[in-house]
Amino acid sequence: MTEPLGKLARIPPDIVAAGDYEPYALARMTAGAAAYLQGGAGDESTLRQNLDGYRRLLLRNRVLRDMAGGGTHLTLFGQPLAFPILLAPVAFQRLFHGEGEIAAARAAAAMGTAMVVSTQASIDLDTVARAAPTPLWFQLYIQPDRDFTRALVQRAEAAGYGALVVTVDAPVSGIRNREQRAGFALPPEIRAVNLDGMRPAPPHQARPGEPVLFGSPLLAAAPTFDDLARLKSWTRLPVLAKGITTAEDAAAALAAGIDGIIVSNHGGRVLDSQPATIDLLPAVAAAVAGRVPLLLDGGIRRGTDVLKALALGAAAVLIGRPYIHGLAAAGAAGVAHVLNILRAELEAAMVLTGCRDLAAIGPEILHR
């Protein structure tokens, strides 16, 4: 087996798009880490749909528009951001770079945007917060141990995190065949350090003829919309639900008092055979009707993808695999470069579709 290459000492001149980092990144990680990052659930059709959805949408060029004083700045939950592209929660980032989440957070700080730190981060949430003066949000999996979950929320709030992002679409893990075939397992030095000290769920082994999941302690303790409402009583932070893909669930989340929604299918890693998130966005946007900020992740690879998401109702987007490719190849500099590329592409696309600022972006810039 070929050993992974060392990190790039400088950015090669042929890296001009976010996707150009991918081969450099894959050459610098183990086969197991690559399977973990690149793979999706089942046959990975959801993963492909996320990418293809943007290709099906075309833009309308507009000319001779006044662009004076334009820009990409916005404010989300009281936090000013330079542009509407955030770093999505990605677990175990020390798989890809020794500095892990700290390197990614420092890149976000340098570029003036926010990072969502995973519950399953490989560096604890307090250390990440001390290392990076950037807006940080904390991604939360509601654990079967609700007392531990509440203490984790309080830790994030005390550390200065500006919002909670509750992942709601993964009561069980997706069946990821690519990982299984690669025999992926975390190395012993990498673990979900934020979960240290939590009471483990009772072990469950289905006997022949019994359901594999139904009846397990994990599924019996899976969160519900009532847990979202309870979570709101635990914290002063805004709470976003990540993983909403239908108008019905958007309405239920709003009824539970949620402060924001992220349209997401978990990067194609949980349930296969779902549509692209960009295709699901309009129905969720119609249900939300501007009552709370609406964000989207899944399949963003170009600044034009960002523009299309904003045109269909998103206030901002999150990227996952592209910034991890930058991290694996070149550390914090690679992550910052990916963000800079996407921002430059977004600005160019805004100018060429006649949008001087984010408020000017609407569905009229899309060909129907």
Buried (B, 14 or more C-beta within 10 A) or exposed (E): EEEBEEBBEEBEEEBEBBBBBBEBBBBBBBBBBBBBBBBBBBEBBBBBBBBBBBEEBEBEEEEEEEBEEBEBEBEBBEBEBBBBBBBBBBBBBBBBBEBBBBBBBBBBBBBBBBBBBBBBBBBBBBBBBEBBEBBBBBBBBBBBBBEBBBBBBEBBBEBEBBBBBBBBBBBEEBEBBBBEEBEBEBEEEBBBBBBEEBEEBEEBEEEEEEEEEEEBEBBEBEBEBEBBBBBBEBBEBBBBBBBBBEBEBBBBBBEBBBBBBBBBBBBBBBBBEBBBBBBBBBBBBEBBEEEBBBBBBBBBBBBBBBBBBBBBBBBBBBBBBBBBBBBBBBBBBBBBBBBBBBBEBBBEBBBBBBBBBBEBBEEEBBEE
